[in-house]
Amino acid sequence: MASALPRRKESKKKEMNILRNYRNWRRYRETVSELSRLSNRELSDLGINRAEIQSVARRSI
């Protein structure tokens, strides 16, 4: 019975990691999507160009 507690903790950690990874992936995809909708002029106003969108999105997570 004592060994069940560490397993539960490990299971909970895995669940939390999966959830965190999913949220990070969603944030990345939303950032890419939102930035991709902007015009080149709007991106320039933000100080980035279209080729940097994925890099900027990765930094957002």
mmCIF file as Biopython writes it, N, C-alpha, C and O atoms, coordinates in Angstrom:
data_model
#
loop_
_atom_site.group_PDB
_atom_site.id
_atom_site.type_symbol
_atom_site.label_atom_id
_atom_site.label_alt_id
_atom_site.label_comp_id
_atom_site.label_asym_id
_atom_site.label_entity_id
_atom_site.label_seq_id
_atom_site.pdbx_PDB_ins_code
_atom_site.Cartn_x
_atom_site.Cartn_y
_atom_site.Cartn_z
_atom_site.occupancy
_atom_site.B_iso_or_equiv
_atom_site.auth_seq_id
_atom_site.auth_asym_id
_atom_site.pdbx_PDB_model_num
ATOM 1   N N  . MET A ? 1  ? 0.815  -1.193 0.000   1.0 0.0 1  A 1 
ATOM 2   C CA . MET A ? 1  ? 0.000  0.000  0.000   1.0 0.0 1  A 1 
ATOM 3   C C  . MET A ? 1  ? 0.859  1.258  0.000   1.0 0.0 1  A 1 
ATOM 4   O O  . MET A ? 1  ? 0.503  2.256  -0.625  1.0 0.0 1  A 1 
ATOM 5   N N  . ALA A ? 2  ? 1.980  1.212  0.694   1.0 0.0 2  A 1 
ATOM 6   C CA . ALA A ? 2  ? 2.847  2.384  0.765   1.0 0.0 2  A 1 
ATOM 7   C C  . ALA A ? 2  ? 3.405  2.761  -0.596  1.0 0.0 2  A 1 
ATOM 8   O O  . ALA A ? 2  ? 3.684  3.932  -0.853  1.0 0.0 2  A 1 
ATOM 9   N N  . SER A ? 3  ? 3.570  1.775  -1.469  1.0 0.0 3  A 1 
ATOM 10  C CA . SER A ? 3  ? 4.118  2.079  -2.791  1.0 0.0 3  A 1 
ATOM 11  C C  . SER A ? 3  ? 3.080  2.716  -3.711  1.0 0.0 3  A 1 
ATOM 12  O O  . SER A ? 3  ? 3.439  3.247  -4.762  1.0 0.0 3  A 1 
ATOM 13  N N  . ALA A ? 4  ? 1.828  2.674  -3.345  1.0 0.0 4  A 1 
ATOM 14  C CA . ALA A ? 4  ? 0.779  3.269  -4.178  1.0 0.0 4  A 1 
ATOM 15  C C  . ALA A ? 4  ? 0.860  4.791  -4.179  1.0 0.0 4  A 1 
ATOM 16  O O  . ALA A ? 4  ? 0.544  5.419  -5.189  1.0 0.0 4  A 1 
ATOM 17  N N  . LEU A ? 5  ? 1.274  5.390  -3.081  1.0 0.0 5  A 1 
ATOM 18  C CA . LEU A ? 5  ? 1.350  6.852  -3.013  1.0 0.0 5  A 1 
ATOM 19  C C  . LEU A ? 5  ? 2.366  7.429  -3.987  1.0 0.0 5  A 1 
ATOM 20  O O  . LEU A ? 5  ? 2.037  8.372  -4.707  1.0 0.0 5  A 1 
ATOM 21  N N  . PRO A ? 6  ? 3.591  6.902  -4.041  1.0 0.0 6  A 1 
ATOM 22  C CA . PRO A ? 6  ? 4.530  7.442  -5.031  1.0 0.0 6  A 1 
ATOM 23  C C  . PRO A ? 6  ? 4.033  7.269  -6.465  1.0 0.0 6  A 1 
ATOM 24  O O  . PRO A ? 6  ? 4.275  8.126  -7.315  1.0 0.0 6  A 1 
ATOM 25  N N  . ARG A ? 7  ? 3.343  6.170  -6.731  1.0 0.0 7  A 1 
ATOM 26  C CA . ARG A ? 7  ? 2.802  5.954  -8.079  1.0 0.0 7  A 1 
ATOM 27  C C  . ARG A ? 7  ? 1.750  7.007  -8.401  1.0 0.0 7  A 1 
ATOM 28  O O  . ARG A ? 7  ? 1.689  7.515  -9.521  1.0 0.0 7  A 1 
ATOM 29  N N  . ARG A ? 8  ? 0.933  7.326  -7.423  1.0 0.0 8  A 1 
ATOM 30  C CA . ARG A ? 8  ? -0.088 8.357  -7.645  1.0 0.0 8  A 1 
ATOM 31  C C  . ARG A ? 8  ? 0.568  9.705  -7.919  1.0 0.0 8  A 1 
ATOM 32  O O  . ARG A ? 8  ? 0.122  10.466 -8.778  1.0 0.0 8  A 1 
ATOM 33  N N  . LYS A ? 9  ? 1.635  9.987  -7.173  1.0 0.0 9  A 1 
ATOM 34  C CA . LYS A ? 9  ? 2.342  11.251 -7.396  1.0 0.0 9  A 1 
ATOM 35  C C  . LYS A ? 9  ? 2.935  11.288 -8.793  1.0 0.0 9  A 1 
ATOM 36  O O  . LYS A ? 9  ? 2.845  12.298 -9.491  1.0 0.0 9  A 1 
ATOM 37  N N  . GLU A ? 10 ? 3.547  10.169 -9.198  1.0 0.0 10 A 1 
ATOM 38  C CA . GLU A ? 10 ? 4.131  10.098 -10.539 1.0 0.0 10 A 1 
ATOM 39  C C  . GLU A ? 10 ? 3.051  10.246 -11.604 1.0 0.0 10 A 1 
ATOM 40  O O  . GLU A ? 10 ? 3.238  10.942 -12.602 1.0 0.0 10 A 1 
ATOM 41  N N  . SER A ? 11 ? 1.934  9.592  -11.381 1.0 0.0 11 A 1 
ATOM 42  C CA . SER A ? 11 ? 0.825  9.684  -12.325 1.0 0.0 11 A 1 
ATOM 43  C C  . SER A ? 11 ? 0.316  11.124 -12.412 1.0 0.0 11 A 1 
ATOM 44  O O  . SER A ? 11 ? 0.034  11.628 -13.499 1.0 0.0 11 A 1 
ATOM 45  N N  . LYS A ? 12 ? 0.205  11.768 -11.271 1.0 0.0 12 A 1 
ATOM 46  C CA . LYS A ? 12 ? -0.257 13.161 -11.238 1.0 0.0 12 A 1 
ATOM 47  C C  . LYS A ? 12 ? 0.739  14.074 -11.950 1.0 0.0 12 A 1 
ATOM 48  O O  . LYS A ? 12 ? 0.342  14.983 -12.678 1.0 0.0 12 A 1 
ATOM 49  N N  . LYS A ? 13 ? 2.038  13.829 -11.739 1.0 0.0 13 A 1 
ATOM 50  C CA . LYS A ? 13 ? 3.070  14.627 -12.411 1.0 0.0 13 A 1 
ATOM 51  C C  . LYS A ? 13 ? 2.966  14.473 -13.922 1.0 0.0 13 A 1 
ATOM 52  O O  . LYS A ? 13 ? 3.065  15.452 -14.661 1.0 0.0 13 A 1 
ATOM 53  N N  . LYS A ? 14 ? 2.765  13.236 -14.378 1.0 0.0 14 A 1 
ATOM 54  C CA . LYS A ? 14 ? 2.633  12.995 -15.817 1.0 0.0 14 A 1 
ATOM 55  C C  . LYS A ? 14 ? 1.413  13.719 -16.378 1.0 0.0 14 A 1 
ATOM 56  O O  . LYS A ? 14 ? 1.475  14.326 -17.447 1.0 0.0 14 A 1 
ATOM 57  N N  . GLU A ? 15 ? 0.310  13.648 -15.646 1.0 0.0 15 A 1 
ATOM 58  C CA . GLU A ? 15 ? -0.903 14.344 -16.082 1.0 0.0 15 A 1 
ATOM 59  C C  . GLU A ? 15 ? -0.661 15.847 -16.176 1.0 0.0 15 A 1 
ATOM 60  O O  . GLU A ? 15 ? -1.088 16.492 -17.134 1.0 0.0 15 A 1 
ATOM 61  N N  . MET A ? 16 ? 0.017  16.394 -15.188 1.0 0.0 16 A 1 
ATOM 62  C CA . MET A ? 16 ? 0.293  17.827 -15.182 1.0 0.0 16 A 1 
ATOM 63  C C  . MET A ? 16 ? 1.226  18.207 -16.332 1.0 0.0 16 A 1 
ATOM 64  O O  . MET A ? 16 ? 1.049  19.255 -16.953 1.0 0.0 16 A 1 
ATOM 65  N N  . ASN A ? 17 ? 2.216  17.360 -16.617 1.0 0.0 17 A 1 
ATOM 66  C CA . ASN A ? 17 ? 3.124  17.624 -17.732 1.0 0.0 17 A 1 
ATOM 67  C C  . ASN A ? 17 ? 2.380  17.598 -19.057 1.0 0.0 17 A 1 
ATOM 68  O O  . ASN A ? 17 ? 2.605  18.447 -19.920 1.0 0.0 17 A 1 
ATOM 69  N N  . ILE A ? 18 ? 1.496  16.625 -19.215 1.0 0.0 18 A 1 
ATOM 70  C CA . ILE A ? 18 ? 0.708  16.535 -20.445 1.0 0.0 18 A 1 
ATOM 71  C C  . ILE A ? 18 ? -0.157 17.781 -20.594 1.0 0.0 18 A 1 
ATOM 72  O O  . ILE A ? 18 ? -0.234 18.367 -21.674 1.0 0.0 18 A 1 
ATOM 73  N N  . LEU A ? 19 ? -0.799 18.176 -19.517 1.0 0.0 19 A 1 
ATOM 74  C CA . LEU A ? 19 ? -1.654 19.363 -19.550 1.0 0.0 19 A 1 
ATOM 75  C C  . LEU A ? 19 ? -0.839 20.616 -19.866 1.0 0.0 19 A 1 
ATOM 76  O O  . LEU A ? 19 ? -1.252 21.437 -20.685 1.0 0.0 19 A 1 
ATOM 77  N N  . ARG A ? 20 ? 0.319  20.766 -19.217 1.0 0.0 20 A 1 
ATOM 78  C CA . ARG A ? 20 ? 1.177  21.924 -19.466 1.0 0.0 20 A 1 
ATOM 79  C C  . ARG A ? 20 ? 1.658  21.944 -20.917 1.0 0.0 20 A 1 
ATOM 80  O O  . ARG A ? 20 ? 1.662  22.996 -21.557 1.0 0.0 20 A 1 
ATOM 81  N N  . ASN A ? 21 ? 2.062  20.782 -21.438 1.0 0.0 21 A 1 
ATOM 82  C CA . ASN A ? 21 ? 2.521  20.711 -22.823 1.0 0.0 21 A 1 
ATOM 83  C C  . ASN A ? 21 ? 1.401  21.056 -23.799 1.0 0.0 21 A 1 
ATOM 84  O O  . ASN A ? 21 ? 1.629  21.743 -24.795 1.0 0.0 21 A 1 
ATOM 85  N N  . TYR A ? 22 ? 0.202  20.582 -23.512 1.0 0.0 22 A 1 
ATOM 86  C CA . TYR A ? 22 ? -0.937 20.890 -24.368 1.0 0.0 22 A 1 
ATOM 87  C C  . TYR A ? 22 ? -1.233 22.389 -24.359 1.0 0.0 22 A 1 
ATOM 88  O O  . TYR A ? 22 ? -1.465 22.992 -25.407 1.0 0.0 22 A 1 
ATOM 89  N N  . ARG A ? 23 ? -1.223 22.975 -23.177 1.0 0.0 23 A 1 
ATOM 90  C CA . ARG A ? 23 ? -1.477 24.424 -23.083 1.0 0.0 23 A 1 
ATOM 91  C C  . ARG A ? 23 ? -0.402 25.222 -23.808 1.0 0.0 23 A 1 
ATOM 92  O O  . ARG A ? 23 ? -0.713 26.208 -24.475 1.0 0.0 23 A 1 
ATOM 93  N N  . ASN A ? 24 ? 0.844  24.814 -23.689 1.0 0.0 24 A 1 
ATOM 94  C CA . ASN A ? 24 ? 1.933  25.489 -24.398 1.0 0.0 24 A 1 
ATOM 95  C C  . ASN A ? 24 ? 1.760  25.368 -25.904 1.0 0.0 24 A 1 
ATOM 96  O O  . ASN A ? 24 ? 1.964  26.337 -26.636 1.0 0.0 24 A 1 
ATOM 97  N N  . TRP A ? 25 ? 1.384  24.183 -26.366 1.0 0.0 25 A 1 
ATOM 98  C CA . TRP A ? 25 ? 1.169  23.967 -27.796 1.0 0.0 25 A 1 
ATOM 99  C C  . TRP A ? 25 ? 0.038  24.863 -28.298 1.0 0.0 25 A 1 
ATOM 100 O O  . TRP A ? 25 ? 0.148  25.482 -29.356 1.0 0.0 25 A 1 
ATOM 101 N N  . ARG A ? 26 ? -1.055 24.926 -27.525 1.0 0.0 26 A 1 
ATOM 102 C CA . ARG A ? 26 ? -2.176 25.781 -27.927 1.0 0.0 26 A 1 
ATOM 103 C C  . ARG A ? 26 ? -1.776 27.242 -27.968 1.0 0.0 26 A 1 
ATOM 104 O O  . ARG A ? 26 ? -2.148 27.955 -28.900 1.0 0.0 26 A 1 
ATOM 105 N N  . ARG A ? 27 ? -1.025 27.706 -26.977 1.0 0.0 27 A 1 
ATOM 106 C CA . ARG A ? 27 ? -0.566 29.097 -26.947 1.0 0.0 27 A 1 
ATOM 107 C C  . ARG A ? 27 ? 0.305  29.380 -28.172 1.0 0.0 27 A 1 
ATOM 108 O O  . ARG A ? 27 ? 0.178  30.431 -28.802 1.0 0.0 27 A 1 
ATOM 109 N N  . TYR A ? 28 ? 1.182  28.442 -28.502 1.0 0.0 28 A 1 
ATOM 110 C CA . TYR A ? 28 ? 2.043  28.594 -29.679 1.0 0.0 28 A 1 
ATOM 111 C C  . TYR A ? 28 ? 1.194  28.710 -30.943 1.0 0.0 28 A 1 
ATOM 112 O O  . TYR A ? 28 ? 1.392  29.623 -31.745 1.0 0.0 28 A 1 
ATOM 113 N N  . ARG A ? 29 ? 0.240  27.780 -31.122 1.0 0.0 29 A 1 
ATOM 114 C CA . ARG A ? 29 ? -0.597 27.782 -32.327 1.0 0.0 29 A 1 
ATOM 115 C C  . ARG A ? 29 ? -1.443 29.054 -32.407 1.0 0.0 29 A 1 
ATOM 116 O O  . ARG A ? 29 ? -1.588 29.623 -33.489 1.0 0.0 29 A 1 
ATOM 117 N N  . GLU A ? 30 ? -1.993 29.503 -31.302 1.0 0.0 30 A 1 
ATOM 118 C CA . GLU A ? 30 ? -2.799 30.724 -31.298 1.0 0.0 30 A 1 
ATOM 119 C C  . GLU A ? 30 ? -1.946 31.936 -31.653 1.0 0.0 30 A 1 
ATOM 120 O O  . GLU A ? 30 ? -2.389 32.819 -32.388 1.0 0.0 30 A 1 
ATOM 121 N N  . THR A ? 31 ? -0.730 31.976 -31.136 1.0 0.0 31 A 1 
ATOM 122 C CA . THR A ? 31 ? 0.169  33.097 -31.429 1.0 0.0 31 A 1 
ATOM 123 C C  . THR A ? 31 ? 0.529  33.113 -32.906 1.0 0.0 31 A 1 
ATOM 124 O O  . THR A ? 31 ? 0.497  34.164 -33.545 1.0 0.0 31 A 1 
ATOM 125 N N  . VAL A ? 32 ? 0.875  31.942 -33.452 1.0 0.0 32 A 1 
ATOM 126 C CA . VAL A ? 32 ? 1.199  31.855 -34.883 1.0 0.0 32 A 1 
ATOM 127 C C  . VAL A ? 32 ? -0.004 32.295 -35.709 1.0 0.0 32 A 1 
ATOM 128 O O  . VAL A ? 32 ? 0.137  33.062 -36.662 1.0 0.0 32 A 1 
ATOM 129 N N  . SER A ? 33 ? -1.172 31.816 -35.345 1.0 0.0 33 A 1 
ATOM 130 C CA . SER A ? 33 ? -2.386 32.151 -36.088 1.0 0.0 33 A 1 
ATOM 131 C C  . SER A ? 33 ? -2.676 33.653 -36.054 1.0 0.0 33 A 1 
ATOM 132 O O  . SER A ? 33 ? -2.965 34.260 -37.085 1.0 0.0 33 A 1 
ATOM 133 N N  . GLU A ? 34 ? -2.597 34.236 -34.875 1.0 0.0 34 A 1 
ATOM 134 C CA . GLU A ? 34 ? -2.886 35.667 -34.746 1.0 0.0 34 A 1 
ATOM 135 C C  . GLU A ? 34 ? -1.864 36.519 -35.490 1.0 0.0 34 A 1 
ATOM 136 O O  . GLU A ? 34 ? -2.231 37.472 -36.177 1.0 0.0 34 A 1 
ATOM 137 N N  . LEU A ? 35 ? -0.598 36.183 -35.356 1.0 0.0 35 A 1 
ATOM 138 C CA . LEU A ? 35 ? 0.429  36.969 -36.044 1.0 0.0 35 A 1 
ATOM 139 C C  . LEU A ? 35 ? 0.337  36.793 -37.557 1.0 0.0 35 A 1 
ATOM 140 O O  . LEU A ? 35 ? 0.609  37.732 -38.306 1.0 0.0 35 A 1 
ATOM 141 N N  . SER A ? 36 ? -0.043 35.610 -38.009 1.0 0.0 36 A 1 
ATOM 142 C CA . SER A ? 36 ? -0.155 35.355 -39.447 1.0 0.0 36 A 1 
ATOM 143 C C  . SER A ? 36 ? -1.266 36.171 -40.086 1.0 0.0 36 A 1 
ATOM 144 O O  . SER A ? 36 ? -1.217 36.470 -41.279 1.0 0.0 36 A 1 
ATOM 145 N N  . ARG A ? 37 ? -2.267 36.530 -39.294 1.0 0.0 37 A 1 
ATOM 146 C CA . ARG A ? 37 ? -3.379 37.333 -39.821 1.0 0.0 37 A 1 
ATOM 147 C C  . ARG A ? 37 ? -3.010 38.798 -40.023 1.0 0.0 37 A 1 
ATOM 148 O O  . ARG A ? 37 ? -3.705 39.520 -40.738 1.0 0.0 37 A 1 
ATOM 149 N N  . LEU A ? 38 ? -1.919 39.239 -39.398 1.0 0.0 38 A 1 
ATOM 150 C CA . LEU A ? 38 ? -1.520 40.638 -39.513 1.0 0.0 38 A 1 
ATOM 151 C C  . LEU A ? 38 ? -0.874 40.912 -40.866 1.0 0.0 38 A 1 
ATOM 152 O O  . LEU A ? 38 ? -0.285 40.023 -41.482 1.0 0.0 38 A 1 
ATOM 153 N N  . SER A ? 39 ? -0.993 42.138 -41.307 1.0 0.0 39 A 1 
ATOM 154 C CA . SER A ? 39 ? -0.328 42.545 -42.549 1.0 0.0 39 A 1 
ATOM 155 C C  . SER A ? 39 ? 1.164  42.728 -42.279 1.0 0.0 39 A 1 
ATOM 156 O O  . SER A ? 39 ? 1.596  42.810 -41.130 1.0 0.0 39 A 1 
ATOM 157 N N  . ASN A ? 40 ? 1.934  42.790 -43.349 1.0 0.0 40 A 1 
ATOM 158 C CA . ASN A ? 40 ? 3.373  43.027 -43.194 1.0 0.0 40 A 1 
ATOM 159 C C  . ASN A ? 40 ? 3.629  44.357 -42.491 1.0 0.0 40 A 1 
ATOM 160 O O  . ASN A ? 40 ? 4.574  44.478 -41.711 1.0 0.0 40 A 1 
ATOM 161 N N  . ARG A ? 41 ? 2.810  45.332 -42.759 1.0 0.0 41 A 1 
ATOM 162 C CA . ARG A ? 41 ? 2.947  46.642 -42.120 1.0 0.0 41 A 1 
ATOM 163 C C  . ARG A ? 41 ? 2.716  46.546 -40.612 1.0 0.0 41 A 1 
ATOM 164 O O  . ARG A ? 41 ? 3.468  47.113 -39.819 1.0 0.0 41 A 1 
ATOM 165 N N  . GLU A ? 42 ? 1.663  45.821 -40.231 1.0 0.0 42 A 1 
ATOM 166 C CA . GLU A ? 42 ? 1.371  45.657 -38.806 1.0 0.0 42 A 1 
ATOM 167 C C  . GLU A ? 42 ? 2.477  44.875 -38.098 1.0 0.0 42 A 1 
ATOM 168 O O  . GLU A ? 42 ? 2.859  45.200 -36.974 1.0 0.0 42 A 1 
ATOM 169 N N  . LEU A ? 43 ? 2.982  43.847 -38.767 1.0 0.0 43 A 1 
ATOM 170 C CA . LEU A ? 43 ? 4.098  43.087 -38.192 1.0 0.0 43 A 1 
ATOM 171 C C  . LEU A ? 43 ? 5.319  43.983 -38.024 1.0 0.0 43 A 1 
ATOM 172 O O  . LEU A ? 43 ? 6.016  43.921 -37.012 1.0 0.0 43 A 1 
ATOM 173 N N  . SER A ? 44 ? 5.567  44.813 -39.027 1.0 0.0 44 A 1 
ATOM 174 C CA . SER A ? 44 ? 6.702  45.735 -38.968 1.0 0.0 44 A 1 
ATOM 175 C C  . SER A ? 44 ? 6.551  46.706 -37.798 1.0 0.0 44 A 1 
ATOM 176 O O  . SER A ? 44 ? 7.529  47.032 -37.125 1.0 0.0 44 A 1 
ATOM 177 N N  . ASP A ? 45 ? 5.331  47.160 -37.562 1.0 0.0 45 A 1 
ATOM 178 C CA . ASP A ? 45 ? 5.080  48.049 -36.422 1.0 0.0 45 A 1 
ATOM 179 C C  . ASP A ? 45 ? 5.425  47.373 -35.096 1.0 0.0 45 A 1 
ATOM 180 O O  . ASP A ? 45 ? 5.802  48.036 -34.131 1.0 0.0 45 A 1 
ATOM 181 N N  . LEU A ? 46 ? 5.291  46.047 -35.061 1.0 0.0 46 A 1 
ATOM 182 C CA . LEU A ? 46 ? 5.632  45.278 -33.860 1.0 0.0 46 A 1 
ATOM 183 C C  . LEU A ? 46 ? 7.122  44.936 -33.794 1.0 0.0 46 A 1 
ATOM 184 O O  . LEU A ? 46 ? 7.610  44.413 -32.793 1.0 0.0 46 A 1 
ATOM 185 N N  . GLY A ? 47 ? 7.827  45.241 -34.875 1.0 0.0 47 A 1 
ATOM 186 C CA . GLY A ? 47 ? 9.264  44.986 -34.902 1.0 0.0 47 A 1 
ATOM 187 C C  . GLY A ? 47 ? 9.637  43.582 -35.327 1.0 0.0 47 A 1 
ATOM 188 O O  . GLY A ? 47 ? 10.740 43.116 -35.041 1.0 0.0 47 A 1 
ATOM 189 N N  . ILE A ? 48 ? 8.723  42.901 -36.010 1.0 0.0 48 A 1 
ATOM 190 C CA . ILE A ? 48 ? 9.036  41.561 -36.512 1.0 0.0 48 A 1 
ATOM 191 C C  . ILE A ? 48 ? 8.647  41.467 -37.978 1.0 0.0 48 A 1 
ATOM 192 O O  . ILE A ? 48 ? 7.876  42.284 -38.481 1.0 0.0 48 A 1 
ATOM 193 N N  . ASN A ? 49 ? 9.182  40.473 -38.650 1.0 0.0 49 A 1 
ATOM 194 C CA . ASN A ? 49 ? 8.760  40.231 -40.027 1.0 0.0 49 A 1 
ATOM 195 C C  . ASN A ? 49 ? 8.131  38.845 -40.105 1.0 0.0 49 A 1 
ATOM 196 O O  . ASN A ? 49 ? 8.217  38.057 -39.164 1.0 0.0 49 A 1 
ATOM 197 N N  . ARG A ? 50 ? 7.509  38.565 -41.221 1.0 0.0 50 A 1 
ATOM 198 C CA . ARG A ? 50 ? 6.743  37.326 -41.378 1.0 0.0 50 A 1 
ATOM 199 C C  . ARG A ? 50 ? 7.592  36.078 -41.123 1.0 0.0 50 A 1 
ATOM 200 O O  . ARG A ? 50 ? 7.088  35.090 -40.588 1.0 0.0 50 A 1 
ATOM 201 N N  . ALA A ? 51 ? 8.857  36.113 -41.495 1.0 0.0 51 A 1 
ATOM 202 C CA . ALA A ? 51 ? 9.741  34.958 -41.307 1.0 0.0 51 A 1 
ATOM 203 C C  . ALA A ? 51 ? 10.022 34.675 -39.831 1.0 0.0 51 A 1 
ATOM 204 O O  . ALA A ? 51 ? 10.472 33.582 -39.488 1.0 0.0 51 A 1 
ATOM 205 N N  . GLU A ? 52 ? 9.766  35.629 -38.975 1.0 0.0 52 A 1 
ATOM 206 C CA . GLU A ? 52 ? 10.050 35.467 -37.542 1.0 0.0 52 A 1 
ATOM 207 C C  . GLU A ? 52 ? 8.843  35.013 -36.720 1.0 0.0 52 A 1 
ATOM 208 O O  . GLU A ? 52 ? 8.956  34.844 -35.506 1.0 0.0 52 A 1 
ATOM 209 N N  . ILE A ? 53 ? 7.713  34.819 -37.351 1.0 0.0 53 A 1 
ATOM 210 C CA . ILE A ? 53 ? 6.483  34.511 -36.613 1.0 0.0 53 A 1 
ATOM 211 C C  . ILE A ? 53 ? 6.642  33.268 -35.742 1.0 0.0 53 A 1 
ATOM 212 O O  . ILE A ? 53 ? 6.301  33.301 -34.560 1.0 0.0 53 A 1 
ATOM 213 N N  . GLN A ? 54 ? 7.147  32.185 -36.299 1.0 0.0 54 A 1 
ATOM 214 C CA . GLN A ? 54 ? 7.277  30.955 -35.510 1.0 0.0 54 A 1 
ATOM 215 C C  . GLN A ? 54 ? 8.256  31.127 -34.358 1.0 0.0 54 A 1 
ATOM 216 O O  . GLN A ? 54 ? 8.037  30.606 -33.264 1.0 0.0 54 A 1 
ATOM 217 N N  . SER A ? 55 ? 9.326  31.854 -34.604 1.0 0.0 55 A 1 
ATOM 218 C CA . SER A ? 55 ? 10.307 32.096 -33.546 1.0 0.0 55 A 1 
ATOM 219 C C  . SER A ? 55 ? 9.691  32.918 -32.416 1.0 0.0 55 A 1 
ATOM 220 O O  . SER A ? 55 ? 9.893  32.619 -31.239 1.0 0.0 55 A 1 
ATOM 221 N N  . VAL A ? 56 ? 8.947  33.941 -32.779 1.0 0.0 56 A 1 
ATOM 222 C CA . VAL A ? 56 ? 8.281  34.777 -31.777 1.0 0.0 56 A 1 
ATOM 223 C C  . VAL A ? 56 ? 7.264  33.939 -30.999 1.0 0.0 56 A 1 
ATOM 224 O O  . VAL A ? 56 ? 7.142  34.074 -29.781 1.0 0.0 56 A 1 
ATOM 225 N N  . ALA A ? 57 ? 6.543  33.081 -31.704 1.0 0.0 57 A 1 
ATOM 226 C CA . ALA A ? 57 ? 5.550  32.231 -31.041 1.0 0.0 57 A 1 
ATOM 227 C C  . ALA A ? 57 ? 6.215  31.257 -30.072 1.0 0.0 57 A 1 
ATOM 228 O O  . ALA A ? 57 ? 5.686  31.004 -28.990 1.0 0.0 57 A 1 
ATOM 229 N N  . ARG A ? 58 ? 7.355  30.716 -30.448 1.0 0.0 58 A 1 
ATOM 230 C CA . ARG A ? 58 ? 8.073  29.806 -29.538 1.0 0.0 58 A 1 
ATOM 231 C C  . ARG A ? 58 ? 8.506  30.531 -28.273 1.0 0.0 58 A 1 
ATOM 232 O O  . ARG A ? 58 ? 8.471  29.962 -27.182 1.0 0.0 58 A 1 
ATOM 233 N N  . ARG A ? 59 ? 8.911  31.782 -28.420 1.0 0.0 59 A 1 
ATOM 234 C CA . ARG A ? 59 ? 9.322  32.553 -27.241 1.0 0.0 59 A 1 
ATOM 235 C C  . ARG A ? 59 ? 8.136  32.882 -26.341 1.0 0.0 59 A 1 
ATOM 236 O O  . ARG A ? 59 ? 8.323  33.186 -25.163 1.0 0.0 59 A 1 
ATOM 237 N N  . SER A ? 60 ? 6.932  32.827 -26.875 1.0 0.0 60 A 1 
ATOM 238 C CA . SER A ? 60 ? 5.749  33.151 -26.074 1.0 0.0 60 A 1 
ATOM 239 C C  . SER A ? 60 ? 5.406  32.051 -25.076 1.0 0.0 60 A 1 
ATOM 240 O O  . SER A ? 60 ? 4.627  32.263 -24.148 1.0 0.0 60 A 1 
ATOM 241 N N  . ILE A ? 61 ? 5.989  30.887 -25.274 1.0 0.0 61 A 1 
ATOM 242 C CA . ILE A ? 61 ? 5.715  29.795 -24.326 1.0 0.0 61 A 1 
ATOM 243 C C  . ILE A ? 61 ? 6.899  29.657 -23.474 1.0 0.0 61 A 1 
ATOM 244 O O  . ILE A ? 61 ? 6.925  28.804 -22.587 1.0 0.0 61 A 1 
#
